[in-house]
């Protein structure tokens, strides 16, 4: 991964506008083309994700690339079970709307990446997390979001799936039980791009205006 050597340079207005455009076009993708990504793409995006900030420089994120078809099938079965349970838990007025939602792209996405946080890491020597140990998970989420933005900048879509049993995912992927499961990413070229979140398009929820900051005097 090549990182520009120049430091301290200001980012000009055209760059700032492009960055805002990137933020506004980051979507949670559920429909993917079958086309595979170029070799090494996922590994490179993980390298970019590792530039994210972390508490105490602990870098607790653990990305697991899942390409084994049997593990993928087991993950899909886990999703199917948990999604059925989630459907049963919906209020009567939301059941039909929930059933219409497409909440995963597991069968279409060419790449799968599971994201974990390692609370047992000795890196960082515990700095900044004695009072807030959850900073480990927050740091890993920052890396996942950096991965997401880096992918979108290249026209690659990411779908974050959380309708999974964390303990079962840990077992399926055979990772250390001490790792905290944060989410399962489907990655690939999206069928379509949109500035409007899919859940808003489907009438599930609407994005609200920016929350006003409360000033305490």
DOFI-991517 format. One record per atom (N, C-alpha, C, CB): x, y, z; residue in three letters. Coordinates in steps of 0.05 Angstrom, whole numbers, padded with zeros to 5 digits, always signed. Glycine has a CB too. Example, Ala and Ser with C-alpha at 12.3 -4.5 7.8 and 13.67 -1.06 7.14 Angstrom:
residues 2
+00264-00114+00156ALA
+00246-00090+00156ALA
+00264-00066+00156ALA
+00226-00089+00181ALA
+00257-00045+00142SER
+00273-00021+00143SER
+00258+00001+00157SER
+00282-00012+00114SER
//
This chain:
residues 217
+00017-00024+00000UNK
+00000+00000+00000UNK
+00018+00025+00000UNK
-00019+00000+00025UNK
+00013+00042-00019UNK
+00029+00067-00021UNK
+00014+00090-00008UNK
+00035+00073-00051UNK
+00027+00102+00012UNK
+00015+00125+00026UNK
+00031+00149+00018UNK
+00016+00120+00057UNK
+00018+00171+00009UNK
+00032+00195+00001UNK
+00051+00205+00024UNK
+00013+00218-00005UNK
+00075+00213+00015UNK
+00096+00220+00035UNK
+00091+00248+00047UNK
+00123+00219+00022UNK
+00078+00266+00032UNK
+00075+00293+00041UNK
+00056+00294+00064UNK
+00065+00311+00018UNK
+00063+00309+00085UNK
+00046+00312+00109UNK
+00042+00342+00114UNK
+00059+00299+00134UNK
+00020+00349+00127UNK
+00016+00376+00134UNK
+00002+00393+00113UNK
+00041+00389+00141UNK
-00003+00381+00089UNK
-00016+00397+00068UNK
-00045+00399+00073UNK
-00011+00384+00040UNK
-00056+00423+00068UNK
-00085+00427+00071UNK
-00099+00413+00047UNK
-00092+00457+00072UNK
-00124+00404+00052UNK
-00140+00392+00031UNK
-00157+00414+00019UNK
-00157+00368+00041UNK
-00155+00418-00007UNK
-00169+00441-00020UNK
-00199+00436-00022UNK
-00157+00446-00047UNK
-00214+00457-00030UNK
-00243+00455-00031UNK
-00253+00434-00051UNK
-00254+00482-00040UNK
-00241+00430-00074UNK
-00250+00408-00092UNK
-00248+00381-00078UNK
-00234+00408-00118UNK
-00226+00376-00063UNK
-00224+00351-00048UNK
-00245+00349-00027UNK
-00196+00349-00036UNK
-00249+00371-00012UNK
-00270+00370+00009UNK
-00297+00364-00003UNK
-00270+00397+00023UNK
-00303+00375-00026UNK
-00329+00369-00039UNK
-00331+00340-00047UNK
-00333+00388-00064UNK
-00309+00329-00058UNK
-00309+00301-00065UNK
-00312+00283-00041UNK
-00282+00294-00080UNK
-00300+00290-00019UNK
-00302+00275+00006UNK
-00331+00275+00016UNK
-00283+00286+00027UNK
-00343+00298+00016UNK
-00371+00300+00024UNK
-00389+00283+00005UNK
-00381+00329+00024UNK
-00383+00283-00020UNK
-00397+00267-00040UNK
-00394+00237-00033UNK
-00388+00273-00068UNK
-00370+00229-00025UNK
-00365+00201-00018UNK
-00382+00194+00006UNK
-00335+00197-00011UNK
-00383+00211+00026UNK
-00399+00205+00050UNK
-00428+00202+00043UNK
-00395+00228+00071UNK
-00438+00220+00026UNK
-00466+00220+00019UNK
-00474+00196+00002UNK
-00474+00246+00005UNK
-00455+00184-00012UNK
-00461+00162-00029UNK
-00453+00135-00017UNK
-00447+00165-00056UNK
-00445+00135+00008UNK
-00440+00109+00021UNK
-00467+00096+00029UNK
-00421+00112+00046UNK
-00472+00073+00017UNK
-00497+00060+00022UNK
-00492+00032+00033UNK
-00514+00058-00003UNK
-00512+00022+00047UNK
-00512-00006+00057UNK
-00523-00023+00035UNK
-00527-00009+00085UNK
-00506-00037+00021UNK
-00514-00051-00004UNK
-00525-00079+00002UNK
-00491-00053-00024UNK
-00546-00087-00011UNK
-00558-00114-00008UNK
-00560-00129-00035UNK
-00585-00112+00004UNK
-00556-00115-00057UNK
-00558-00128-00083UNK
-00532-00125-00098UNK
-00582-00117-00100UNK
-00519-00147-00104UNK
-00492-00146-00116UNK
-00492-00160-00144UNK
-00472-00160-00098UNK
-00474-00150-00160UNK
-00468-00164-00185UNK
-00452-00189-00179UNK
-00453-00146-00206UNK
-00452-00208-00196UNK
-00437-00233-00192UNK
-00408-00230-00198UNK
-00450-00256-00208UNK
-00400-00208-00211UNK
-00372-00204-00219UNK
-00354-00205-00195UNK
-00369-00178-00234UNK
-00332-00220-00197UNK
-00313-00220-00175UNK
-00296-00195-00175UNK
-00295-00244-00178UNK
-00284-00189-00152UNK
-00266-00166-00149UNK
-00238-00174-00158UNK
-00266-00156-00120UNK
-00222-00155-00168UNK
-00195-00161-00175UNK
-00180-00174-00152UNK
-00180-00136-00184UNK
-00162-00192-00159UNK
-00146-00206-00138UNK
-00132-00186-00120UNK
-00126-00225-00151UNK
-00133-00191-00094UNK
-00119-00174-00075UNK
-00135-00150-00065UNK
-00094-00165-00086UNK
-00159-00146-00076UNK
-00174-00122-00069UNK
-00182-00121-00040UNK
-00200-00120-00086UNK
-00192-00143-00030UNK
-00201-00144-00002UNK
-00177-00140+00017UNK
-00215-00171+00005UNK
-00155-00153+00011UNK
-00132-00150+00028UNK
-00122-00121+00028UNK
-00109-00169+00018UNK
-00123-00108+00005UNK
-00114-00080+00003UNK
-00133-00062+00019UNK
-00113-00071-00026UNK
-00159-00067+00017UNK
-00179-00051+00032UNK
-00175-00054+00062UNK
-00207-00058+00024UNK
-00168-00078+00070UNK
-00162-00083+00099UNK
-00138-00067+00108UNK
-00158-00113+00105UNK
-00118-00065+00090UNK
-00095-00048+00097UNK
-00103-00019+00101UNK
-00073-00051+00075UNK
-00120-00009+00083UNK
-00130+00018+00086UNK
-00146+00021+00112UNK
-00148+00026+00062UNK
-00163+00001+00118UNK
-00179+00002+00143UNK
-00161+00004+00167UNK
-00196-00023+00145UNK
-00137-00007+00166UNK
-00119-00008+00188UNK
-00106+00020+00194UNK
-00097-00028+00184UNK
-00113+00040+00177UNK
-00104+00067+00183UNK
-00123+00081+00202UNK
-00102+00083+00156UNK
-00144+00067+00210UNK
-00164+00079+00228UNK
-00152+00085+00255UNK
-00189+00060+00230UNK
-00164+00104+00269UNK
-00155+00109+00297UNK
-00163+00087+00315UNK
-00166+00136+00307UNK
-00148+00083+00337UNK
-00155+00063+00357UNK
-00146+00072+00384UNK
-00143+00035+00350UNK
-00161+00064+00404UNK
-00154+00071+00432UNK
-00127+00060+00440UNK
-00176+00061+00451UNK
-00110+00078+00449UNK
-00083+00070+00458UNK
-00066+00058+00436UNK
-00086+00050+00480UNK
-00073+00062+00411UNK
-00060+00050+00388UNK
-00061+00019+00390UNK
-00031+00060+00385UNK
-00084+00010+00399UNK
-00087-00019+00404UNK
-00093-00035+00379UNK
-00109-00024+00424UNK
-00104-00022+00358UNK
-00110-00035+00333UNK
-00123-00062+00337UNK
-00085-00038+00316UNK
-00146-00063+00351UNK
-00158-00088+00359UNK
-00176-00101+00338UNK
-00175-00084+00383UNK
-00178-00089+00315UNK
-00195-00101+00294UNK
-00183-00127+00284UNK
-00199-00081+00271UNK
-00201-00146+00278UNK
-00193-00171+00266UNK
-00212-00177+00243UNK
-00194-00195+00288UNK
-00202-00176+00219UNK
-00218-00181+00195UNK
-00213-00210+00186UNK
-00210-00161+00172UNK
-00235-00224+00182UNK
-00233-00252+00174UNK
-00246-00255+00146UNK
-00247-00271+00195UNK
-00230-00261+00126UNK
-00240-00264+00099UNK
-00252-00292+00097UNK
-00218-00259+00077UNK
-00277-00294+00089UNK
-00291-00320+00088UNK
-00295-00329+00059UNK
-00317-00319+00104UNK
-00281-00348+00050UNK
-00284-00358+00023UNK
-00292-00387+00021UNK
-00258-00354+00007UNK
-00290-00401+00043UNK
-00298-00430+00044UNK
-00328-00432+00040UNK
-00289-00443+00070UNK
-00337-00448+00020UNK
-00366-00449+00014UNK
-00382-00462+00037UNK
-00370-00465-00011UNK
-00370-00480+00052UNK
-00385-00493+00074UNK
-00389-00473+00097UNK
-00370-00518+00084UNK
-00370-00457+00103UNK
-00373-00437+00124UNK
-00393-00415+00115UNK
-00346-00424+00131UNK
-00392-00408+00090UNK
-00411-00388+00079UNK
-00440-00399+00081UNK
-00404-00381+00050UNK
-00443-00425+00075UNK
-00469-00437+00076UNK
-00479-00437+00105UNK
-00469-00465+00065UNK
-00461-00443+00124UNK
-00469-00443+00152UNK
-00477-00415+00162UNK
-00446-00454+00169UNK
-00462-00395+00152UNK
-00469-00367+00159UNK
-00497-00360+00148UNK
-00448-00347+00148UNK
-00502-00368+00124UNK
-00528-00363+00111UNK
-00551-00376+00127UNK
-00529-00373+00082UNK
-00546-00401+00136UNK
-00566-00415+00152UNK
-00570-00401+00178UNK
-00557-00444+00157UNK
-00549-00390+00190UNK
-00551-00375+00215UNK
-00568-00350+00210UNK
-00523-00368+00226UNK
-00563-00336+00189UNK
-00579-00312+00182UNK
-00608-00320+00179UNK
-00568-00299+00157UNK
-00614-00341+00164UNK
-00642-00349+00158UNK
-00657-00354+00184UNK
-00642-00374+00141UNK
-00644-00368+00203UNK
-00656-00374+00229UNK
-00662-00348+00245UNK
-00639-00393+00245UNK
-00641-00331+00247UNK
-00644-00307+00263UNK
-00664-00287+00250UNK
-00618-00293+00267UNK
-00665-00287+00223UNK
-00683-00269+00210UNK
-00712-00278+00214UNK
-00677-00268+00180UNK
-00716-00304+00215UNK
-00743-00314+00221UNK
-00752-00306+00249UNK
-00744-00345+00217UNK
-00733-00308+00267UNK
-00739-00300+00295UNK
-00745-00270+00297UNK
-00716-00307+00314UNK
-00730-00254+00282UNK
-00734-00225+00282UNK
-00761-00218+00270UNK
-00712-00211+00266UNK
-00770-00233+00249UNK
-00796-00229+00237UNK
-00818-00234+00258UNK
-00800-00247+00213UNK
-00815-00256+00273UNK
-00835-00262+00293UNK
-00837-00241+00315UNK
-00828-00290+00306UNK
-00814-00227+00320UNK
-00814-00207+00341UNK
-00825-00180+00333UNK
-00785-00203+00351UNK
-00831-00177+00307UNK
-00842-00151+00297UNK
-00870-00146+00308UNK
-00841-00150+00267UNK
-00877-00121+00312UNK
-00904-00114+00319UNK
-00922-00121+00295UNK
-00907-00084+00328UNK
-00948-00127+00300UNK
-00966-00135+00278UNK
-00967-00115+00255UNK
-00994-00138+00289UNK
-00964-00089+00260UNK
-00966-00070+00239UNK
-00940-00068+00223UNK
-00972-00043+00250UNK
-00918-00082+00231UNK
-00893-00081+00217UNK
-00885-00107+00204UNK
-00871-00072+00236UNK
-00901-00128+00208UNK
-00893-00155+00198UNK
-00891-00155+00168UNK
-00913-00176+00207UNK
-00911-00145+00154UNK
-00910-00146+00125UNK
-00887-00129+00114UNK
-00937-00136+00113UNK
-00883-00106+00126UNK
-00861-00088+00116UNK
-00834-00102+00121UNK
-00862-00061+00131UNK
-00831-00115+00144UNK
-00805-00128+00149UNK
-00801-00151+00129UNK
-00805-00139+00178UNK
-00822-00166+00124UNK
-00819-00189+00106UNK
-00811-00181+00078UNK
-00845-00205+00106UNK
-00818-00157+00070UNK
-00811-00148+00043UNK
-00782-00139+00041UNK
-00830-00125+00035UNK
-00769-00133+00063UNK
-00742-00122+00062UNK
-00722-00143+00053UNK
-00734-00112+00090UNK
-00702-00135+00037UNK
-00680-00152+00031UNK
-00657-00145+00050UNK
-00671-00149+00000UNK
-00651-00162+00068UNK
-00633-00155+00090UNK
-00605-00168+00088UNK
-00645-00163+00116UNK
-00600-00182+00067UNK
-00574-00194+00063UNK
-00568-00198+00034UNK
-00571-00221+00079UNK
-00542-00200+00028UNK
-00533-00205+00000UNK
-00513-00228+00000UNK
-00521-00181-00013UNK
-00518-00247+00019UNK
-00498-00269+00023UNK
-00494-00286-00001UNK
-00507-00285+00046UNK
-00515-00292-00016UNK
-00513-00310-00039UNK
-00501-00296-00064UNK
-00539-00322-00045UNK
-00505-00269-00065UNK
-00496-00255-00089UNK
-00467-00243-00086UNK
-00515-00233-00095UNK
-00461-00234-00063UNK
-00435-00220-00059UNK
-00411-00239-00063UNK
-00433-00207-00031UNK
-00392-00231-00079UNK
-00369-00248-00084UNK
-00350-00251-00061UNK
-00354-00238-00108UNK
-00350-00231-00043UNK
-00332-00232-00020UNK
-00347-00228+00006UNK
-00310-00210-00023UNK
-00338-00243+00026UNK
-00350-00241+00053UNK
-00327-00235+00073UNK
-00365-00268+00062UNK
-00331-00216+00091UNK
-00311-00209+00111UNK
-00325-00206+00138UNK
-00296-00183+00102UNK
-00317-00221+00158UNK
-00327-00218+00185UNK
-00309-00200+00200UNK
-00330-00246+00199UNK
-00321-00183+00217UNK
-00306-00163+00233UNK
-00309-00170+00262UNK
-00315-00134+00227UNK
-00286-00172+00276UNK
-00285-00177+00305UNK
-00268-00156+00319UNK
-00274-00206+00310UNK
-00272-00154+00345UNK
-00254-00137+00362UNK
-00242-00155+00383UNK
-00271-00114+00376UNK
-00216-00152+00386UNK
-00201-00169+00405UNK
-00195-00154+00431UNK
-00174-00179+00392UNK
-00211-00159+00451UNK
-00208-00145+00477UNK
-00183-00156+00492UNK
-00232-00149+00494UNK
-00173-00179+00484UNK
-00150-00190+00498UNK
-00123-00180+00488UNK
-00150-00220+00496UNK
-00124-00163+00467UNK
-00098-00154+00456UNK
-00082-00139+00477UNK
-00103-00136+00432UNK
-00056-00145+00477UNK
-00038-00131+00495UNK
-00028-00105+00482UNK
-00015-00148+00502UNK
-00032-00102+00456UNK
-00023-00078+00443UNK
-00038-00054+00454UNK
-00027-00080+00412UNK
-00023-00032+00459UNK
-00035-00008+00470UNK
-00033-00007+00501UNK
-00063-00006+00462UNK
-00025-00030+00513UNK
-00021-00032+00542UNK
-00044-00021+00558UNK
+00004-00016+00549UNK
-00068-00024+00548UNK
-00092-00017+00563UNK
-00098+00013+00564UNK
-00089-00026+00591UNK
-00082+00029+00551UNK
-00085+00058+00552UNK
-00113+00066+00542UNK
-00064+00072+00535UNK
-00127+00082+00558UNK
-00153+00094+00550UNK
-00177+00076+00552UNK
-00150+00103+00522UNK
-00173+00051+00563UNK
-00196+00033+00564UNK
-00201+00021+00592UNK
-00193+00012+00545UNK
-00188+00031+00612UNK
-00194+00021+00639UNK
-00222+00030+00648UNK
-00173+00031+00659UNK
-00229+00054+00642UNK
-00255+00064+00649UNK
-00276+00058+00628UNK
-00254+00094+00655UNK
-00268+00055+00603UNK
-00286+00049+00581UNK
-00275+00026+00564UNK
-00291+00074+00564UNK
-00277+00002+00574UNK
-00266-00021+00559UNK
-00279-00025+00531UNK
-00269-00046+00574UNK
-00304-00014+00528UNK
-00317-00017+00502UNK
-00304-00001+00480UNK
-00346-00008+00505UNK
-00283+00016+00488UNK
-00268+00030+00467UNK
-00255+00011+00447UNK
-00247+00048+00480UNK
-00250-00014+00456UNK
-00239-00033+00437UNK
-00258-00038+00414UNK
-00232-00060+00452UNK
-00284-00043+00421UNK
-00304-00047+00400UNK
-00307-00022+00383UNK
-00331-00055+00412UNK
-00307+00001+00396UNK
-00311+00026+00381UNK
-00288+00029+00361UNK
-00312+00050+00400UNK
-00264+00022+00369UNK
-00241+00025+00351UNK
-00244+00006+00327UNK
-00215+00018+00366UNK
-00253-00018+00332UNK
-00257-00037+00310UNK
-00278-00027+00290UNK
-00264-00065+00321UNK
-00299-00015+00301UNK
-00320-00004+00284UNK
-00309+00019+00266UNK
-00344+00007+00301UNK
-00291+00035+00277UNK
-00278+00056+00262UNK
-00263+00043+00238UNK
-00258+00072+00279UNK
-00250+00021+00242UNK
-00236+00007+00220UNK
-00255-00003+00200UNK
-00218-00016+00231UNK
-00278-00015+00209UNK
-00298-00025+00190UNK
-00309-00002+00173UNK
-00321-00039+00206UNK
-00314+00021+00185UNK
-00324+00044+00170UNK
-00304+00054+00151UNK
-00333+00066+00190UNK
-00278+00054+00158UNK
-00257+00062+00140UNK
-00256+00043+00116UNK
-00230+00063+00154UNK
-00258+00017+00121UNK
-00260-00003+00100UNK
-00283+00004+00081UNK
-00263-00032+00112UNK
-00306+00010+00093UNK
-00330+00016+00078UNK
-00326+00039+00059UNK
-00354+00021+00097UNK
-00315+00061+00070UNK
-00311+00085+00053UNK
-00290+00080+00032UNK
-00302+00108+00071UNK
-00269+00066+00038UNK
-00248+00060+00019UNK
-00259+00044-00004UNK
-00224+00046+00032UNK
-00277+00025+00003UNK
-00289+00008-00018UNK
-00307+00025-00036UNK
-00306-00015-00005UNK
-00324+00042-00023UNK
-00342+00059-00039UNK
-00327+00077-00058UNK
-00360+00075-00020UNK
-00304+00087-00050UNK
-00288+00105-00067UNK
-00280+00091-00092UNK
-00264+00115-00052UNK
-00279+00064-00092UNK
-00272+00049-00115UNK
-00296+00036-00129UNK
-00252+00027-00107UNK
-00320+00045-00122UNK
-00344+00035-00134UNK
-00352+00007-00125UNK
-00340+00034-00164UNK
-00341+00000-00101UNK
-00347-00027-00090UNK
-00368-00023-00067UNK
-00321-00040-00079UNK
-00388-00040-00067UNK
-00409-00038-00047UNK
-00403-00056-00023UNK
-00435-00045-00059UNK
-00414-00047+00000UNK
-00411-00063+00025UNK
-00438-00064+00038UNK
-00390-00050+00044UNK
-00445-00088+00048UNK
-00470-00092+00063UNK
-00463-00103+00090UNK
-00490-00110+00048UNK
-00471-00089+00112UNK
-00464-00098+00139UNK
-00487-00114+00150UNK
-00457-00073+00157UNK
-00483-00139+00155UNK
-00504-00157+00166UNK
-00500-00161+00196UNK
-00504-00184+00151UNK
-00521-00155+00211UNK
-00520-00159+00240UNK
-00540-00179+00250UNK
-00524-00132+00254UNK
-00557-00190+00232UNK
-00578-00209+00240UNK
-00565-00237+00241UNK
-00603-00208+00220UNK
-00547-00240+00259UNK
-00532-00265+00263UNK
-00527-00269+00292UNK
-00505-00264+00247UNK
-00525-00294+00300UNK
-00519-00301+00328UNK
-00488-00299+00331UNK
-00529-00329+00336UNK
-00478-00280+00347UNK
-00449-00277+00350UNK
-00434-00302+00358UNK
-00443-00255+00369UNK
-00446-00317+00377UNK
-00433-00342+00386UNK
-00431-00362+00364UNK
-00448-00353+00410UNK
-00453-00365+00349UNK
-00453-00384+00327UNK
-00433-00376+00305UNK
-00481-00386+00315UNK
-00431-00350+00299UNK
-00412-00341+00279UNK
-00383-00347+00288UNK
-00415-00311+00274UNK
-00378-00342+00313UNK
-00351-00348+00324UNK
-00345-00378+00321UNK
-00350-00341+00354UNK
-00364-00395+00325UNK
-00360-00424+00322UNK
-00356-00431+00293UNK
-00384-00439+00333UNK
-00372-00421+00275UNK
-00370-00427+00247UNK
-00343-00419+00236UNK
-00393-00413+00231UNK
-00334-00396+00243UNK
-00309-00386+00232UNK
-00284-00395+00248UNK
-00309-00356+00231UNK
-00289-00409+00270UNK
-00268-00421+00286UNK
-00247-00400+00294UNK
-00254-00443+00271UNK
-00257-00378+00305UNK
-00239-00357+00315UNK
-00238-00358+00345UNK
-00248-00328+00305UNK
-00218-00345+00358UNK
-00217-00346+00387UNK
-00243-00337+00400UNK
-00194-00329+00396UNK
-00253-00351+00420UNK
-00278-00343+00433UNK
-00277-00316+00446UNK
-00286-00364+00453UNK
-00252-00306+00451UNK
-00249-00280+00464UNK
-00255-00257+00445UNK
-00221-00277+00476UNK
-00255-00262+00419UNK
-00261-00241+00400UNK
-00291-00234+00400UNK
-00252-00250+00371UNK
-00297-00209+00399UNK
-00325-00199+00399UNK
-00334-00195+00370UNK
-00328-00173+00415UNK
-00355-00209+00362UNK
-00365-00206+00335UNK
-00380-00180+00332UNK
-00384-00230+00328UNK
-00373-00164+00311UNK
-00385-00138+00307UNK
-00404-00138+00282UNK
-00364-00118+00304UNK
-00397-00153+00262UNK
-00414-00153+00238UNK
-00402-00169+00216UNK
-00419-00124+00229UNK
-00418-00176+00197UNK
-00410-00192+00174UNK
-00414-00175+00149UNK
-00426-00219+00172UNK
-00393-00171+00134UNK
-00394-00153+00110UNK
-00396-00169+00085UNK
-00369-00136+00110UNK
-00416-00163+00068UNK
-00417-00173+00041UNK
-00405-00151+00023UNK
-00448-00179+00033UNK
-00387-00160+00005UNK
-00372-00140-00010UNK
-00372-00148-00040UNK
-00343-00138+00000UNK
-00377-00128-00057UNK
-00377-00133-00085UNK
-00387-00109-00100UNK
-00394-00158-00092UNK
-00389-00111-00126UNK
-00399-00088-00142UNK
-00430-00087-00140UNK
-00390-00091-00172UNK
-00441-00065-00133UNK
-00470-00063-00129UNK
-00485-00063-00155UNK
-00477-00037-00113UNK
-00509-00073-00154UNK
-00526-00072-00178UNK
-00533-00043-00186UNK
-00552-00088-00173UNK
-00538-00027-00165UNK
-00544+00001-00170UNK
-00534+00018-00148UNK
-00575+00005-00173UNK
-00530+00044-00153UNK
-00521+00063-00133UNK
-00543+00083-00128UNK
-00495+00078-00143UNK
-00545+00093-00104UNK
-00565+00113-00097UNK
-00556+00130-00073UNK
-00592+00099-00090UNK
-00565+00155-00073UNK
-00559+00172-00050UNK
-00579+00167-00027UNK
-00561+00202-00058UNK
-00601+00154-00034UNK
-00622+00149-00014UNK
-00619+00121-00002UNK
-00650+00152-00026UNK
-00618+00119+00025UNK
-00615+00093+00038UNK
-00638+00074+00028UNK
-00616+00096+00068UNK
-00631+00049+00024UNK
-00651+00029+00015UNK
-00675+00027+00034UNK
-00638+00002+00011UNK
-00670+00028+00060UNK
-00692+00026+00079UNK
-00711+00050+00077UNK
-00681+00024+00107UNK
-00700+00072+00068UNK
-00717+00095+00064UNK
-00733+00092+00038UNK
-00701+00121+00063UNK
-00720+00081+00018UNK
-00734+00075-00008UNK
-00757+00055-00003UNK
-00714+00064-00028UNK
-00752+00036+00015UNK
-00772+00015+00020UNK
-00794+00024+00040UNK
-00759-00009+00030UNK
-00791+00049+00050UNK
-00812+00059+00068UNK
-00809+00049+00097UNK
-00838+00052+00058UNK
-00786+00037+00104UNK
-00783+00027+00131UNK
-00778+00050+00151UNK
-00760+00007+00132UNK
-00761+00069+00143UNK
-00754+00091+00160UNK
-00744+00114+00143UNK
-00731+00083+00181UNK
-00745+00138+00154UNK
-00735+00162+00140UNK
-00711+00173+00154UNK
-00757+00183+00137UNK
-00692+00182+00139UNK
-00669+00196+00151UNK
-00677+00223+00162UNK
-00645+00198+00130UNK
-00670+00229+00186UNK
-00677+00254+00198UNK
-00656+00275+00193UNK
-00682+00251+00228UNK
-00663+00300+00197UNK
-00645+00322+00194UNK
-00623+00320+00216UNK
-00659+00349+00196UNK
-00601+00333+00211UNK
-00579+00332+00230UNK
-00588+00341+00258UNK
-00555+00350+00221UNK
-00579+00327+00278UNK
-00587+00333+00305UNK
-00573+00359+00314UNK
-00581+00310+00325UNK
-00588+00377+00326UNK
-00577+00402+00336UNK
-00560+00396+00361UNK
-00599+00422+00342UNK
-00536+00407+00361UNK
-00519+00405+00384UNK
-00529+00421+00407UNK
-00490+00413+00377UNK
-00529+00409+00431UNK
-00539+00423+00455UNK
-00515+00436+00468UNK
-00552+00403+00475UNK
-00517+00462+00472UNK
-00496+00478+00484UNK
-00502+00482+00514UNK
-00492+00505+00469UNK
-00484+00473+00531UNK
-00488+00478+00560UNK
-00471+00502+00568UNK
-00481+00452+00576UNK
-00483+00521+00581UNK
-00469+00545+00588UNK
-00467+00547+00619UNK
-00482+00571+00577UNK
//
